[in-house]
Each structure stands twice: as structure tokens, then as C-alpha cells.
Amino acid sequence: MGVISGIVTKGGSPVSGARVCASVGGLFSGGVTDEVRTDFQGRFTLQWSSATDAEKIFCEGRQVMGTVKNGTNNVHIAL
């Protein structure tokens, strides 16, 4: 199983309700994770069914990061 977690901030403050998802690859097919929303502290957790890394991270519909290793728990997205 794949999982990454982190926080979304803007101007140094947590962003509540931001939409976050990731594209993931695999040996036979790739896809996009379910979109999640950050909590009141700006925190999010993405999960997917394969053990692959996240290839791209998206926030509010735009790419904000490239590859993030599976299991990373301190992703910081600054808007």
C-alpha cells in the first residue's frame, strides 16, 4: 500500500479544506489517488493500493511537487 502525508500552508499558516491528490504509477497501470481535503490544521494523508512512489502531487488542481517517495510523512506544500 502507498501512503504519504503532510501539510498545506499559505503565508506560513495552515490551509483548511485544500484539495490534494497524487498521480501514481505501477508496473501495469497508473492512476490518480482519491482527492482528499486538508483538516483544520492543514494536514492531509493520501493512500493508494500499490507500493509505488507518488509521481506528482497536486493541490487545488495544479501540480505542486514532483516525485515523493512512498512512506513520506512530512510533505510540505506551500501555496
Backbone atoms as SQL, in Angstrom:
CREATE TABLE atoms (id INTEGER PRIMARY KEY, chain TEXT, resi INTEGER, resn TEXT, atom TEXT, x REAL, y REAL, z REAL);
INSERT INTO atoms VALUES
  (1, 'A', 1, 'MET', 'N', 0.833, -1.178, 0.000),
  (2, 'A', 1, 'MET', 'CA', 0.000, 0.000, 0.000),
  (3, 'A', 1, 'MET', 'C', 0.880, 1.244, 0.000),
  (4, 'A', 2, 'GLY', 'N', 0.438, 2.287, -0.693),
  (5, 'A', 2, 'GLY', 'CA', 1.159, 3.540, -0.722),
  (6, 'A', 2, 'GLY', 'C', 0.519, 4.558, 0.191),
  (7, 'A', 3, 'VAL', 'N', 1.341, 5.376, 0.817),
  (8, 'A', 3, 'VAL', 'CA', 0.827, 6.422, 1.685),
  (9, 'A', 3, 'VAL', 'C', 1.850, 7.550, 1.812),
  (10, 'A', 4, 'ILE', 'N', 1.374, 8.775, 1.760),
  (11, 'A', 4, 'ILE', 'CA', 2.182, 9.948, 2.100),
  (12, 'A', 4, 'ILE', 'C', 1.272, 10.892, 2.881),
  (13, 'A', 5, 'SER', 'N', 1.884, 11.707, 3.709),
  (14, 'A', 5, 'SER', 'CA', 1.098, 12.682, 4.462),
  (15, 'A', 5, 'SER', 'C', 1.900, 13.961, 4.597),
  (16, 'A', 6, 'GLY', 'N', 1.211, 15.028, 4.946),
  (17, 'A', 6, 'GLY', 'CA', 1.898, 16.295, 5.085),
  (18, 'A', 6, 'GLY', 'C', 0.954, 17.417, 5.449),
  (19, 'A', 7, 'ILE', 'N', 1.372, 18.638, 5.101),
  (20, 'A', 7, 'ILE', 'CA', 0.635, 19.841, 5.467),
  (21, 'A', 7, 'ILE', 'C', 0.627, 20.818, 4.299),
  (22, 'A', 8, 'VAL', 'N', -0.447, 21.582, 4.199),
  (23, 'A', 8, 'VAL', 'CA', -0.558, 22.645, 3.210),
  (24, 'A', 8, 'VAL', 'C', -0.603, 23.969, 3.976),
  (25, 'A', 9, 'THR', 'N', 0.260, 24.907, 3.572),
  (26, 'A', 9, 'THR', 'CA', 0.277, 26.220, 4.206),
  (27, 'A', 9, 'THR', 'C', 0.231, 27.322, 3.154),
  (28, 'A', 10, 'LYS', 'N', -0.184, 28.491, 3.604),
  (29, 'A', 10, 'LYS', 'CA', -0.139, 29.697, 2.765),
  (30, 'A', 10, 'LYS', 'C', 0.285, 30.840, 3.674),
  (31, 'A', 11, 'GLY', 'N', 1.382, 31.477, 3.321),
  (32, 'A', 11, 'GLY', 'CA', 1.900, 32.544, 4.164),
  (33, 'A', 11, 'GLY', 'C', 2.290, 32.061, 5.545),
  (34, 'A', 12, 'GLY', 'N', 2.664, 30.787, 5.661),
  (35, 'A', 12, 'GLY', 'CA', 3.072, 30.212, 6.938),
  (36, 'A', 12, 'GLY', 'C', 1.937, 29.693, 7.802),
  (37, 'A', 13, 'SER', 'N', 0.683, 29.894, 7.370),
  (38, 'A', 13, 'SER', 'CA', -0.467, 29.422, 8.144),
  (39, 'A', 13, 'SER', 'C', -1.095, 28.196, 7.477),
  (40, 'A', 14, 'PRO', 'N', -1.609, 27.252, 8.269),
  (41, 'A', 14, 'PRO', 'CA', -2.261, 26.063, 7.712),
  (42, 'A', 14, 'PRO', 'C', -3.468, 26.437, 6.872),
  (43, 'A', 15, 'VAL', 'N', -3.685, 25.670, 5.799),
  (44, 'A', 15, 'VAL', 'CA', -4.836, 25.881, 4.923),
  (45, 'A', 15, 'VAL', 'C', -5.829, 24.753, 5.145),
  (46, 'A', 16, 'SER', 'N', -6.986, 25.091, 5.656),
  (47, 'A', 16, 'SER', 'CA', -8.049, 24.124, 5.884),
  (48, 'A', 16, 'SER', 'C', -8.863, 23.939, 4.608),
  (49, 'A', 17, 'GLY', 'N', -9.197, 22.687, 4.287),
  (50, 'A', 17, 'GLY', 'CA', -10.073, 22.393, 3.156),
  (51, 'A', 17, 'GLY', 'C', -9.411, 22.394, 1.792),
  (52, 'A', 18, 'ALA', 'N', -8.077, 22.456, 1.725),
  (53, 'A', 18, 'ALA', 'CA', -7.384, 22.407, 0.438),
  (54, 'A', 18, 'ALA', 'C', -7.516, 21.013, -0.171),
  (55, 'A', 19, 'ARG', 'N', -7.701, 20.942, -1.488),
  (56, 'A', 19, 'ARG', 'CA', -7.825, 19.662, -2.195),
  (57, 'A', 19, 'ARG', 'C', -6.443, 19.168, -2.601),
  (58, 'A', 20, 'VAL', 'N', -6.108, 17.922, -2.235),
  (59, 'A', 20, 'VAL', 'CA', -4.797, 17.329, -2.531),
  (60, 'A', 20, 'VAL', 'C', -5.008, 15.947, -3.137),
  (61, 'A', 21, 'CYS', 'N', -4.237, 15.623, -4.187),
  (62, 'A', 21, 'CYS', 'CA', -4.232, 14.279, -4.758),
  (63, 'A', 21, 'CYS', 'C', -2.860, 14.047, -5.392),
  (64, 'A', 22, 'ALA', 'N', -2.624, 12.838, -5.863),
  (65, 'A', 22, 'ALA', 'CA', -1.343, 12.496, -6.472),
  (66, 'A', 22, 'ALA', 'C', -1.548, 11.545, -7.635),
  (67, 'A', 23, 'SER', 'N', -0.646, 11.625, -8.607),
  (68, 'A', 23, 'SER', 'CA', -0.609, 10.604, -9.652),
  (69, 'A', 23, 'SER', 'C', 0.391, 9.553, -9.216),
  (70, 'A', 24, 'VAL', 'N', 0.036, 8.309, -9.435),
  (71, 'A', 24, 'VAL', 'CA', 0.901, 7.190, -9.063),
  (72, 'A', 24, 'VAL', 'C', 1.045, 6.263, -10.258),
  (73, 'A', 25, 'GLY', 'N', 2.172, 5.601, -10.313),
  (74, 'A', 25, 'GLY', 'CA', 2.429, 4.673, -11.399),
  (75, 'A', 25, 'GLY', 'C', 2.482, 3.259, -10.882),
  (76, 'A', 26, 'GLY', 'N', 2.552, 2.369, -11.792),
  (77, 'A', 26, 'GLY', 'CA', 2.662, 0.970, -11.434),
  (78, 'A', 26, 'GLY', 'C', 3.203, 0.197, -12.614),
  (79, 'A', 27, 'LEU', 'N', 3.512, -1.053, -12.401),
  (80, 'A', 27, 'LEU', 'CA', 4.070, -1.893, -13.453),
  (81, 'A', 27, 'LEU', 'C', 3.113, -2.008, -14.636),
  (82, 'A', 28, 'PHE', 'N', 1.830, -2.157, -14.362),
  (83, 'A', 28, 'PHE', 'CA', 0.868, -2.372, -15.440),
  (84, 'A', 28, 'PHE', 'C', -0.020, -1.170, -15.716),
  (85, 'A', 29, 'SER', 'N', -0.236, -0.344, -14.740),
  (86, 'A', 29, 'SER', 'CA', -1.084, 0.827, -14.956),
  (87, 'A', 29, 'SER', 'C', -0.813, 1.865, -13.886),
  (88, 'A', 30, 'GLY', 'N', -1.166, 3.069, -14.180),
  (89, 'A', 30, 'GLY', 'CA', -1.040, 4.149, -13.217),
  (90, 'A', 30, 'GLY', 'C', -2.399, 4.765, -12.991),
  (91, 'A', 31, 'GLY', 'N', -2.433, 5.770, -12.183),
  (92, 'A', 31, 'GLY', 'CA', -3.699, 6.429, -11.924),
  (93, 'A', 31, 'GLY', 'C', -3.513, 7.616, -11.022),
  (94, 'A', 32, 'VAL', 'N', -4.617, 8.077, -10.497),
  (95, 'A', 32, 'VAL', 'CA', -4.628, 9.216, -9.593),
  (96, 'A', 32, 'VAL', 'C', -5.298, 8.775, -8.301),
  (97, 'A', 33, 'THR', 'N', -4.744, 9.211, -7.177),
  (98, 'A', 33, 'THR', 'CA', -5.354, 8.877, -5.890),
  (99, 'A', 33, 'THR', 'C', -6.688, 9.592, -5.750),
  (100, 'A', 34, 'ASP', 'N', -7.488, 9.151, -4.820),
  (101, 'A', 34, 'ASP', 'CA', -8.686, 9.898, -4.461),
  (102, 'A', 34, 'ASP', 'C', -8.249, 11.267, -3.940),
  (103, 'A', 35, 'GLU', 'N', -9.044, 12.258, -4.229),
  (104, 'A', 35, 'GLU', 'CA', -8.759, 13.594, -3.732),
  (105, 'A', 35, 'GLU', 'C', -9.179, 13.675, -2.265),
  (106, 'A', 36, 'VAL', 'N', -8.310, 14.257, -1.438),
  (107, 'A', 36, 'VAL', 'CA', -8.634, 14.469, -0.030),
  (108, 'A', 36, 'VAL', 'C', -8.592, 15.963, 0.258),
  (109, 'A', 37, 'ARG', 'N', -9.216, 16.346, 1.338),
  (110, 'A', 37, 'ARG', 'CA', -9.181, 17.752, 1.778),
  (111, 'A', 37, 'ARG', 'C', -8.392, 17.831, 3.085),
  (112, 'A', 38, 'THR', 'N', -7.638, 18.902, 3.231),
  (113, 'A', 38, 'THR', 'CA', -6.873, 19.083, 4.459),
  (114, 'A', 38, 'THR', 'C', -7.819, 19.341, 5.638),
  (115, 'A', 39, 'ASP', 'N', -7.371, 18.965, 6.833),
  (116, 'A', 39, 'ASP', 'CA', -8.162, 19.213, 8.033),
  (117, 'A', 39, 'ASP', 'C', -7.951, 20.655, 8.511),
  (118, 'A', 40, 'PHE', 'N', -8.477, 20.996, 9.663),
  (119, 'A', 40, 'PHE', 'CA', -8.385, 22.374, 10.151),
  (120, 'A', 40, 'PHE', 'C', -6.950, 22.799, 10.466),
  (121, 'A', 41, 'GLN', 'N', -6.027, 21.830, 10.573),
  (122, 'A', 41, 'GLN', 'CA', -4.611, 22.129, 10.803),
  (123, 'A', 41, 'GLN', 'C', -3.805, 22.085, 9.503),
  (124, 'A', 42, 'GLY', 'N', -4.496, 21.935, 8.369),
  (125, 'A', 42, 'GLY', 'CA', -3.823, 21.887, 7.080),
  (126, 'A', 42, 'GLY', 'C', -3.214, 20.539, 6.742),
  (127, 'A', 43, 'ARG', 'N', -3.491, 19.510, 7.524),
  (128, 'A', 43, 'ARG', 'CA', -2.887, 18.186, 7.338),
  (129, 'A', 43, 'ARG', 'C', -3.697, 17.314, 6.385),
  (130, 'A', 44, 'PHE', 'N', -2.975, 16.444, 5.676),
  (131, 'A', 44, 'PHE', 'CA', -3.614, 15.507, 4.750),
  (132, 'A', 44, 'PHE', 'C', -2.879, 14.188, 4.760),
  (133, 'A', 45, 'THR', 'N', -3.567, 13.124, 4.330),
  (134, 'A', 45, 'THR', 'CA', -2.965, 11.807, 4.116),
  (135, 'A', 45, 'THR', 'C', -3.551, 11.244, 2.831),
  (136, 'A', 46, 'LEU', 'N', -2.664, 10.846, 1.917),
  (137, 'A', 46, 'LEU', 'CA', -3.068, 10.193, 0.667),
  (138, 'A', 46, 'LEU', 'C', -2.703, 8.719, 0.756),
  (139, 'A', 47, 'GLN', 'N', -3.585, 7.844, 0.280),
  (140, 'A', 47, 'GLN', 'CA', -3.318, 6.410, 0.250),
  (141, 'A', 47, 'GLN', 'C', -3.703, 5.856, -1.109),
  (142, 'A', 48, 'TRP', 'N', -2.984, 4.826, -1.543),
  (143, 'A', 48, 'TRP', 'CA', -3.300, 4.138, -2.785),
  (144, 'A', 48, 'TRP', 'C', -2.901, 2.682, -2.660),
  (145, 'A', 49, 'SER', 'N', -3.339, 1.865, -3.595),
  (146, 'A', 49, 'SER', 'CA', -3.248, 0.408, -3.435),
  (147, 'A', 49, 'SER', 'C', -1.890, -0.206, -3.763),
  (148, 'A', 50, 'SER', 'N', -1.033, 0.481, -4.499),
  (149, 'A', 50, 'SER', 'CA', 0.271, -0.105, -4.845),
  (150, 'A', 50, 'SER', 'C', 1.367, 0.447, -3.940),
  (151, 'A', 51, 'ALA', 'N', 2.532, -0.170, -3.975),
  (152, 'A', 51, 'ALA', 'CA', 3.663, 0.266, -3.155),
  (153, 'A', 51, 'ALA', 'C', 4.579, 1.229, -3.908),
  (154, 'A', 52, 'THR', 'N', 4.088, 1.827, -4.981),
  (155, 'A', 52, 'THR', 'CA', 4.898, 2.734, -5.786),
  (156, 'A', 52, 'THR', 'C', 4.973, 4.120, -5.147),
  (157, 'A', 53, 'ASP', 'N', 5.927, 4.925, -5.637),
  (158, 'A', 53, 'ASP', 'CA', 6.041, 6.307, -5.197),
  (159, 'A', 53, 'ASP', 'C', 4.971, 7.153, -5.883),
  (160, 'A', 54, 'ALA', 'N', 4.663, 8.299, -5.300),
  (161, 'A', 54, 'ALA', 'CA', 3.773, 9.267, -5.948),
  (162, 'A', 54, 'ALA', 'C', 4.607, 10.010, -6.986),
  (163, 'A', 55, 'GLU', 'N', 4.133, 10.057, -8.223),
  (164, 'A', 55, 'GLU', 'CA', 4.899, 10.690, -9.297),
  (165, 'A', 55, 'GLU', 'C', 4.727, 12.200, -9.334),
  (166, 'A', 56, 'LYS', 'N', 3.527, 12.675, -9.015),
  (167, 'A', 56, 'LYS', 'CA', 3.241, 14.106, -8.994),
  (168, 'A', 56, 'LYS', 'C', 2.223, 14.369, -7.899),
  (169, 'A', 57, 'ILE', 'N', 2.382, 15.483, -7.211),
  (170, 'A', 57, 'ILE', 'CA', 1.427, 15.895, -6.185),
  (171, 'A', 57, 'ILE', 'C', 0.699, 17.132, -6.704),
  (172, 'A', 58, 'PHE', 'N', -0.623, 17.128, -6.526),
  (173, 'A', 58, 'PHE', 'CA', -1.454, 18.237, -6.973),
  (174, 'A', 58, 'PHE', 'C', -2.181, 18.843, -5.775),
  (175, 'A', 59, 'CYS', 'N', -2.301, 20.161, -5.771),
  (176, 'A', 59, 'CYS', 'CA', -3.069, 20.851, -4.752),
  (177, 'A', 59, 'CYS', 'C', -3.903, 21.915, -5.438),
  (178, 'A', 60, 'GLU', 'N', -5.193, 21.903, -5.150),
  (179, 'A', 60, 'GLU', 'CA', -6.118, 22.845, -5.774),
  (180, 'A', 60, 'GLU', 'C', -6.051, 22.797, -7.300),
  (181, 'A', 61, 'GLY', 'N', -5.843, 21.581, -7.844),
  (182, 'A', 61, 'GLY', 'CA', -5.884, 21.371, -9.281),
  (183, 'A', 61, 'GLY', 'C', -4.613, 21.666, -10.045),
  (184, 'A', 62, 'ARG', 'N', -3.536, 22.036, -9.351),
  (185, 'A', 62, 'ARG', 'CA', -2.280, 22.280, -10.080),
  (186, 'A', 62, 'ARG', 'C', -1.143, 21.483, -9.458),
  (187, 'A', 63, 'GLN', 'N', -0.178, 21.095, -10.303),
  (188, 'A', 63, 'GLN', 'CA', 0.955, 20.326, -9.810),
  (189, 'A', 63, 'GLN', 'C', 1.817, 21.208, -8.928),
  (190, 'A', 64, 'VAL', 'N', 2.129, 20.714, -7.730),
  (191, 'A', 64, 'VAL', 'CA', 2.952, 21.477, -6.793),
  (192, 'A', 64, 'VAL', 'C', 4.264, 20.776, -6.448),
  (193, 'A', 65, 'MET', 'N', 4.382, 19.484, -6.777),
  (194, 'A', 65, 'MET', 'CA', 5.600, 18.728, -6.481),
  (195, 'A', 65, 'MET', 'C', 5.785, 17.621, -7.501),
  (196, 'A', 66, 'GLY', 'N', 7.021, 17.188, -7.626),
  (197, 'A', 66, 'GLY', 'CA', 7.333, 16.025, -8.440),
  (198, 'A', 66, 'GLY', 'C', 7.296, 14.773, -7.567),
  (199, 'A', 67, 'THR', 'N', 8.161, 13.837, -7.847),
  (200, 'A', 67, 'THR', 'CA', 8.167, 12.540, -7.171),
  (201, 'A', 67, 'THR', 'C', 8.335, 12.664, -5.656),
  (202, 'A', 68, 'VAL', 'N', 7.482, 11.947, -4.932),
  (203, 'A', 68, 'VAL', 'CA', 7.570, 11.847, -3.480),
  (204, 'A', 68, 'VAL', 'C', 7.590, 10.369, -3.138),
  (205, 'A', 69, 'LYS', 'N', 8.581, 9.948, -2.372),
  (206, 'A', 69, 'LYS', 'CA', 8.726, 8.536, -2.018),
  (207, 'A', 69, 'LYS', 'C', 7.571, 8.050, -1.144),
  (208, 'A', 70, 'ASN', 'N', 7.122, 6.847, -1.454),
  (209, 'A', 70, 'ASN', 'CA', 6.107, 6.180, -0.649),
  (210, 'A', 70, 'ASN', 'C', 6.566, 6.148, 0.807),
  (211, 'A', 71, 'GLY', 'N', 5.674, 6.457, 1.723),
  (212, 'A', 71, 'GLY', 'CA', 6.000, 6.428, 3.139),
  (213, 'A', 71, 'GLY', 'C', 6.441, 7.770, 3.707),
  (214, 'A', 72, 'THR', 'N', 6.587, 8.776, 2.862),
  (215, 'A', 72, 'THR', 'CA', 6.999, 10.098, 3.347),
  (216, 'A', 72, 'THR', 'C', 5.870, 10.697, 4.181),
  (217, 'A', 73, 'ASN', 'N', 6.219, 11.224, 5.354),
  (218, 'A', 73, 'ASN', 'CA', 5.171, 11.752, 6.224),
  (219, 'A', 73, 'ASN', 'C', 5.359, 13.220, 6.581),
  (220, 'A', 74, 'ASN', 'N', 6.186, 13.936, 5.847),
  (221, 'A', 74, 'ASN', 'CA', 6.391, 15.345, 6.168),
  (222, 'A', 74, 'ASN', 'C', 6.370, 16.230, 4.922),
  (223, 'A', 75, 'VAL', 'N', 5.515, 15.894, 3.976),
  (224, 'A', 75, 'VAL', 'CA', 5.403, 16.686, 2.747),
  (225, 'A', 75, 'VAL', 'C', 4.855, 18.060, 3.113),
  (226, 'A', 76, 'HIS', 'N', 5.543, 19.116, 2.654),
  (227, 'A', 76, 'HIS', 'CA', 5.079, 20.490, 2.912),
  (228, 'A', 76, 'HIS', 'C', 4.748, 21.157, 1.599),
  (229, 'A', 77, 'ILE', 'N', 3.479, 21.483, 1.425),
  (230, 'A', 77, 'ILE', 'CA', 3.028, 22.197, 0.232),
  (231, 'A', 77, 'ILE', 'C', 2.769, 23.635, 0.638),
  (232, 'A', 78, 'ALA', 'N', 3.550, 24.554, 0.089),
  (233, 'A', 78, 'ALA', 'CA', 3.383, 25.981, 0.373),
  (234, 'A', 78, 'ALA', 'C', 2.701, 26.628, -0.829),
  (235, 'A', 79, 'LEU', 'N', 1.530, 27.190, -0.620),
  (236, 'A', 79, 'LEU', 'CA', 0.784, 27.843, -1.689),
  (237, 'A', 79, 'LEU', 'C', 1.186, 29.302, -1.801);
